Amino acid sequence: MAKYIIDAGHGGSDPGAVYEGRREKDDNLRLALAVGRLLEDGGAEVVYTRTEDVYQTPFEKAQTANQLGGDYFLSFHRNSSAEPNRYSGAETLVYDRFGKKLELAEAINRELEAAGYQNLGVKERPGLAVLRKTRMPALLIETGFLNTDADNALFDREFDALAQGIARGILSASGDETPPREPEPEGEENTPEEKLYRVQVGAYRNREYAEALLSQLQQEGYPAFILKEDGYYKVQAGAFRALDNAVRLEGELRRKGYSTFLVS
Ligand SMILES: [Zn+2]
């Protein structure tokens, strides 16, 4: 089973595209978490670059991915154009049209097309940092145009089908089997919030202390971010659905001398 690094594009002070109050960073995070969850349900290991509304430069995202050493890097975005309602459809961007990433991109596009998006194809974007700087096959998925009403309507109406399609495309093209999904047991549906385990490495009133620790962790390759909560700047790393994976990261950080505890 492959290890996937899931990146919700933009975040924090960078909203990405904005159209009539709708912010790309929110759509990206929602879809990234949904696809990540389905990949985990399929048995894959998944690490998220962010699960909160935090800012990271594209370079930081790529650097984190390299130091985590995933098999694939998947960045979630929504497209936009200069004029609203001018363009429509989904596309997937890659550094170049070769190898496994092309197979994954084509499989994802076919699934997005099946869910209703016009297939705009796989495009080469060698200038994008998250595609250029990552040392594993990297894809950037543009799920429709954020400033096209029909694309937003499709995104909202077919959200579950889109997430399932993307996950299915990834798992089939990467060679990871997709086991049949068990039906949810009676009475256990409606878990309101996805429970994710994170490792907290520090909490400070002083933002500068938190940022110093953050940059140290990021330089060592950990998917760290700052969460402002209860008057503290909390420095946390990783976000895992499986407790085992969070425990493994915590153990590694402790061996390096960090004092940590698990939060969820
Ligand atoms: Zn974007």
Boltz pocket constraint, residues with backbone or C-beta under 6 A from the ligand:
constraints:
  - pocket:
      binder: B
      contacts: [[A, 9], [A, 10], [A, 16], [A, 17], [A, 24], [A, 76], [A, 77], [A, 78]]
      max_distance: 6.0
